[in-house]
Amino acid sequence: GIFLGIVIVIISHHLTFYYFILFANIEYWILNIRNPDNIPPLNPFSGLFVVSIGTLWSLIFYGWITLPIGAFVGWFFTKYKT
């Protein structure tokens, strides 16, 4: 329960950053929404590495909030399941 809650928090941080890269690519390549500098967004394949770095920094700065909450929610649903 607690371990699964922590793992879900880490995965959700990772997916949040990766979805940001995917949506930026959809806006640029499909919807033709360009930034003022007309620079294309990060490639989704190379973005996997960059997202891992972003996840690490995010967990360092915000993990002290999200990791205990995820652990508590995991424990709560394990203890009080119906």
C-alpha positions as CSV (number, residue, x, y, z in Angstrom):
1,G,0.0,0.0,0.0
2,I,2.5,2.6,1.1
3,F,5.2,1.5,-1.5
4,L,2.6,1.5,-4.3
5,G,1.5,5.0,-3.3
6,I,5.1,6.2,-3.6
7,V,5.6,4.5,-6.9
8,I,2.4,6.0,-8.3
9,V,3.6,9.5,-7.2
10,I,6.9,9.0,-9.1
11,I,5.2,7.7,-12.2
12,S,2.6,10.5,-12.2
13,H,5.4,13.2,-12.0
14,H,7.1,11.5,-15.0
15,L,3.9,11.3,-17.0
16,T,3.0,14.9,-16.3
17,F,6.3,16.1,-17.8
18,Y,6.1,13.7,-20.8
19,Y,2.5,14.8,-21.6
20,F,3.7,18.4,-21.6
21,I,6.2,17.5,-24.4
22,L,3.6,15.5,-26.3
23,F,1.1,18.3,-26.2
24,A,3.7,20.8,-27.3
25,N,4.4,18.6,-30.3
26,I,0.7,18.3,-31.1
27,E,0.3,22.1,-31.0
28,Y,3.4,22.7,-33.1
29,W,3.1,20.0,-35.8
30,I,-0.6,19.3,-36.1
31,L,-2.4,22.5,-34.9
32,N,0.3,24.8,-36.3
33,I,0.5,26.9,-33.2
34,R,4.0,28.4,-33.2
35,N,6.0,30.2,-30.5
36,P,7.3,33.6,-31.3
37,D,10.8,32.3,-32.0
38,N,9.4,29.5,-34.3
39,I,11.6,26.9,-32.5
40,P,10.2,23.3,-32.7
41,P,9.5,21.6,-29.4
42,L,11.6,18.8,-27.9
43,N,11.5,15.5,-29.8
44,P,9.2,13.0,-27.9
45,F,11.8,10.2,-28.1
46,S,14.7,12.3,-26.7
47,G,12.2,13.8,-24.3
48,L,12.2,10.6,-22.3
49,F,15.7,11.3,-20.9
50,V,14.9,15.0,-20.3
51,V,11.7,14.1,-18.6
52,S,13.6,11.8,-16.2
53,I,15.8,14.8,-15.2
54,G,12.7,16.9,-14.7
55,T,11.1,14.2,-12.6
56,L,14.2,14.1,-10.4
57,W,14.2,17.8,-9.9
58,S,10.5,17.9,-9.3
59,L,10.7,15.2,-6.6
60,I,13.6,17.0,-4.9
61,F,11.6,20.3,-4.7
62,Y,8.0,19.0,-4.4
63,G,8.4,15.4,-3.4
64,W,8.3,16.3,0.3
65,I,4.6,17.2,-0.3
66,T,3.5,14.6,-2.8
67,L,5.4,11.5,-1.6
68,P,3.9,11.5,1.9
69,I,0.5,12.1,0.5
70,G,0.8,9.2,-1.9
71,A,2.1,7.0,0.8
72,F,-0.8,7.9,3.1
73,V,-3.4,7.4,0.3
74,G,-1.8,4.0,-0.4
75,W,-1.9,3.0,3.2
76,F,-5.5,4.3,3.7
77,F,-6.9,2.3,0.8
78,T,-5.0,-0.8,1.9
79,K,-6.3,-0.5,5.4
80,Y,-9.9,0.5,4.7
81,K,-10.7,-1.4,1.6
82,T,-14.3,-2.8,1.4
